[in-house]
């Protein structure tokens, strides 16, 4: 994080997202401000709150992708929610606190995976020693073994350890303790919502129901190593430790991306309470400005979580949000609609460009797929034209264009006769011209 300057963040985002420099700069600064806050000493650190961002722009221009890439860049807990899915407290539906619980759930999985990786080697060593105990059981005698016996046992154990590590003993059967039996499984029936209770059913039952003593089971050495390693990992990585690490990650580095923010804005001012709009805004306000949200892993303080909201705001404007909520999103950036030139760059420059993705998909069928510069320019032209004639869905139009273009090959593969596919400008024009010119075909195909 020390080396993650705003300029470097923008440079990393440029590898995947074309254009939208204003939005990239805004999130890069917000990200660096988090690191700067952690360098502040004393009580003032708690007073520095993040500048939440609201992104304004049509669909498919990179709003979600910017937030997602930022989270991956710093390996921070990240969750994307849709504002239109929430309802006001007291009505049937999801309440806004669910987004914090969802973020915490994600952070717990992330923290556990990281801790498991850290303790995997230590757990593996313990598992190997336990397997050696089963392979070379210590014979209890009334007399204490002599130094010569101890040395002989050590040599045998070292020799057996080398055989286990080399995989020579993988298929040998041993009998080992299975450990305490799992608690009785509890199935939540379809349609049951446990979100409001937010409890861990398996843990609740395991504390109520008695556990059976460990049984001995027969298994191969390879499987025994796997089972015992997992058991040791679970012993080393406790729930409390995972929750502690996850809680800190959420409160210090968590990012919540709220999409479709324009859907809860009131374009028309009228009396009465709108369950899906003003009510949701009022419930969202304390979460964004900082409050304590109860989760099954403990209380989460949302004061320093970074909130990034986004919306097309075609029917409503950011000023249609309630004034208090507007004040909690002080940074506003507008994302531009994508042009034909942008589509050309999107198809060729990013590390995850669609042309590169399809090239690898064809490669899996032993077919070499290539695109000429003229073909890429023509695809971009058709994408821009389709967005102009119909609804503007941004870069997502390229997915429908590319699939329509290569559909026959994707269906016919694998074909022993097909080794190379060269997509040129003429091929693109012949394939897409009829579709784009026909109003009905373009509406349903593109």
N, C-alpha and C positions, 0 to 999 in steps of 0.2 A: 504493500500500500504506500510505503514511503516514496517509491519511484513513480507512482501513478499520478503524474502531474496532469492538469487539464489538457495540455497539448497532446500528451501521450494517449489519454482516454479518447480524444477525438480521433487520433490516428488509428487506434484499435477499432473504433466504430466505423471508420471509413473502409475497413476491409470487408464489411458486410452490408453497410447501408450507404446508398448513393444520395447525394444532395442533403438537404435539411441541416445545414451547418448551424443555424440558430438554435435548434433543439439540441443538437449534440453539445454545443458550448454550454447551454443551460444545465444539462445533467452532469457534464464534466465538472463544472464549478460546484454544483451541489454535492457531488461526490468528494471533491477535494476539501470542501468546507467541513465535512465530517471528520476527516483526518486532522484538519487544523483545530477543530474543537477538542479532540483528544489530547492535543499538545498544551491546551490551556490548563493551568493549575488553579486549585482552590474552588470556591463555591461558584465562581463565574461560569465554570464549565457546564453546570446544570442549567444555567440561564440561557445558554446559546441554543436556540431551536433551529431545526432545518427549514430552509425556504422551499416549501412545497411548490410543485410545478403543475401547471395546467397546459396541455398541448391541444391546439386547435387545428384541425385539418381533416380532409376527407379520408375515407377508408382506404387502406392499402398503400399509404405513403410512408410508413415506417414508425408509427407512434409506439406500438407494442414492441416492435423489434428493438428499438433503442433501449427501452426499459429492461427487456429481457437480456440483452447483451451486456448491459451495465452490471446486472446482478451476477452474470456468469464471470465477468471480468474480475470482480472482487470476491467471488464465491460467497455471496451474501444470501440470507433467506429472502426469497422473492415469491410473491403470489399475485396472480391476476384475477380480478373479480369484475363483474359487470354490475354497474349501479342499478340497472333496471330490474335485477333479480331480487333486490331487497324490498322489504315492506316495513311500514312503521311498526314500532313495538305495540303489541296488543292485537295485531292482525295475523292471520295465517300466512306463513311464509318465513323467509330467512331474515333475521335481524342483523344489523350492521356489525355487531360484535363478532359475528361468525367469521369475518375476514381476518380478524386478529387470531382467533382460534385456529383457522386454517394455516396462517403464517407460522404459528407456533408448532403445529403438527409437522409442517414441512421442515422447520428448523430442527426438530427432534430427530427426524429421519436423517437429516444432513449431519447433525452432530454425532449420532450413533455410528453412521458409516465411517466418519473420520476417526472416532475413538476405536472402533473395531479394527481399522487398518493399523492404528498405532500399537494396539495390543496383540495383534495377530501373531507376531513372531514369538512373543513371550508365552502366549497360550499354546502355540505349536510345540515349544520346547517342553512345557509341562506335560502335554499330551504324549510326547515321545517317551518321557520318563515313566509315565503311567503304563503305557503299552509295554515297555521293557519290564515293568513289575509283573505284568501278566504273563509275559513270555518266559521270564526267569524269576519265578516266585521265590521269595526268601524262605528257607526252611528254618522254622523255629526249633531250637534245641535248648536243652537245659544249660549247657555250657556255652560260654561266649566264644564265637569263632576266633581262631588264631589269626595272627597277622598274615600268615601264608594263605589261609583260606580266604581272608578278606581281599588279598591281592589277586588271588585266582578268580574270585567273583567279579572284581573290578575289570580284569582283562576280558572275561566272558561278556560282561555287560557292554564294554567298549566295542567289542567285536560285533555283538548283536546290534548295537546302535548304528554302526556303519552299514550293516545289512538292511536295517529298517530304512535308513536315509537313502540308500541306493535304490530302494524299491524292490529288492530281492525277496522281502518277506510279505509283500502286498497281498498275495493270495492265501497266505497261511491263516487258518481259522484259530481264533482265540475266544475265550469266554471272559466277558468283562461286565462290570456293573453298569446298568442302564441309567442309574440315577433316579431321582424322584420322578414319579409319573406326572404327566401334565394334568392340569386341572380339567374338569369336565368341559368339553366344548359347548359353547353357547351360541346359537345361531339367531341372528336378527332377521326376522321375516321381511320380505319385500314390502315396502310401503311404510315400515316403521321408521320414524325419525328420532335419532338419539342426539341430534345436534343441540337441543335445548338442555338435555341432561349433561352432556359432555363428560361422560364417565367411562372408565375402562372396565368393561364387563368381566373380562377374563381375570383381571387382578382382583376385582371385588369377590368373585366366586372362589378364587384360589385362597383368599383369606378366610372364607367361610367353610369351604369343604375341606375335609382332612386329606392329606397327601399320603399315598401308599408308599411303603418303603421301596427302595430301589431293587429292581430285579436284575438277575444276571442273564445276559443274552449272548448267543454265539454269533460271531461276525468275522469278516476278514480283517486283517491288520489295517488295510487301507481305509476301510469304512470306520473302524474303531478310532483311528487317528482323526478322521473327520468329525465324528460325533463328540469325542472328548475335547477336541479343539474348540468346537462350538460351545460346549458346556463351560469351558474355562473362560472363553471370551465373555459369555453372559455373566460369569462370576466377577470378572475384572471390570466390565463396563456396566456399572449399576444404573438403574433408572434415575436415581437421584443425581448422579454425576452428569448423565446425558441431559436431564432437565436443566441443570445449572448452566451448562455450556450453551444450550439452545436458548435459554432465557436471555443470557448476556448478548448473544448474537442477534436476537430479535430486537432487543431494546436499543442496541448501539448501531446495528448495521441493517436492520430489516427494511425492506422496500415493498410497499403495497401499491400496485398499479390498478387504478379504478377506471375501467373503460365505460363508454356510453354515458359519460357524465351529463351530456346534453339531454338525455332522456328523462332526467329528474329535474330539469330546469323548467320553470313555469313561464312559458312565452306569453300566456294570457293571464293577466292579474284578475282574479275573481275571488269572491268570498267562499268560505268553506275550507275543509281540510281535504287535501288530495293524498290518499294513502301512499301512492307510488311516487310522489314528487316532494312537496313541501315537508311532509312528515319524515321522509327518508333523509332529506337535507338536515332537518333539525336533529335527527338521531346521529347523523354522520359527524356533525359539528364537534361534540365532545371527544370523539375518537381522534379526529384530526388535530385538535388543539391540545390534546394530551389528557388521558384519563387512565384509570386502572381497570383493566378488563380481566375478569376471572376466567381461567382455563383449568383443565384437569392437571396441568403441570405447574400451577401457581398463578399469582397475579402478575399481569404484564402491564408495564407502564408504556403508553404509546407516545410519550412526549417527544422522543427523538427518532421515531420511525419516519422514514421519508415517504411521503405520499405523492405519487405522480398520477394525475387524472388526465383523461383524454376524451375527446368527442368531436364529432363533425361540426356541431353547432350551426347547422344549416337552417333549421326551423327556429331554434332559440339561440340566445347569445349568452356568453359568460355573465353578463350583467343581469340576466334573468334569474341567476342563482340568488339565494338569500344573502344579504350584505355580509353577515357574519362568516358565512362559508367562503365567500369571495376573498375576504381578508386573510383566510388561512391558506390561500393559494396565491401568494404575491407575485410569483414568476409566471408570466404568460408568454408562450412562444407559438408562433403560427407556422405550420408546415405547409409547404406549397404543393399543389397538384403536380403530378409527374408529367414531363413532356416527352416527346419522341426521342430527344437526345438523351434524356435520363434513362429511358428504356434500353437504348443501345448500351449504355454504361452498365446497367443492371444485368444485362445478358452476358456481359464479357468480363467486367472487372472484379466483382466480389468473389471471395474464396468459396462461397456456396452458390455461385451463379447457376441458374437453371440449365444452361448449356453444359456446364460441367457435371451437373447431377445426372442429366440424361446420357451423357457420354459414359459415365460409370455404370448406369443401368444397362446400357447396350453391351458394355464390356463384360458384364456378368454372363451374357449369352454368347460371348466370343464374337461380337460384332463391333467393328471400329466405326464409330459415329463422328463425323466432322461437320462443322458449320463454316461456310465462307463469310467474309465480312459483309458481302451483299445480302446474304440470307439473314444475318442478324439485324441489319438495317431495315430489311423488309418486314421482319417479324415485329420490330419496334413500331414501324409505320402502321401496320394492321392493328396492333394493340392500342395505339393512340387513337386511331380511327374508330375502333370499337367503343372505347371509352367516351368518345365524342358523340357517337350516334346513340348510345344507350346510357345506362347508369355508369358513372365514373367510379370504378372499383380499384383504381390505382394499379400497383404491380401485380395484384392477384389476377388481372386479366391475362398476364403472360402465361399463367398455369393452364388456362383454358385454351389459349392459342397454341401452346406447345403440345398439349395432349391431342388436339384436333389435327395438328400437323403430322404427328408421328403415330397416330392411333393404329394405322394398318400394320406398321412394322411391329409395334408393341403386341399386337394380336398374333401375328404370324410367327414371331420368334418363340422357340428356337427353330431355325430353318438351316439345314446343312448347306444349302446353296447361297445363303446370305452371309457374307463376310464383311462387306463394307457398305456404309450408307453415307453419301455425301449430300448434305442439304445446301442447295444453292438458291440464289434469288428467284430463278425461274420456277423451281420446285415449290417454293413458298407461295409465289403469286398464283400458280395454277391450283394449288390446294386450297387457298384461303379466299381467292377473289370471288368465287361463286357464293361462298358463305357470307362474306361481308356485304355483298351487293344486295342479297335477298334479305329483306327486312324480317321476314318470318324466321328464316334459317338462323340469322345472326342473333335473333332474340333468344332462341332456344338452344343454340349450340355454343355461342360465344357469350 
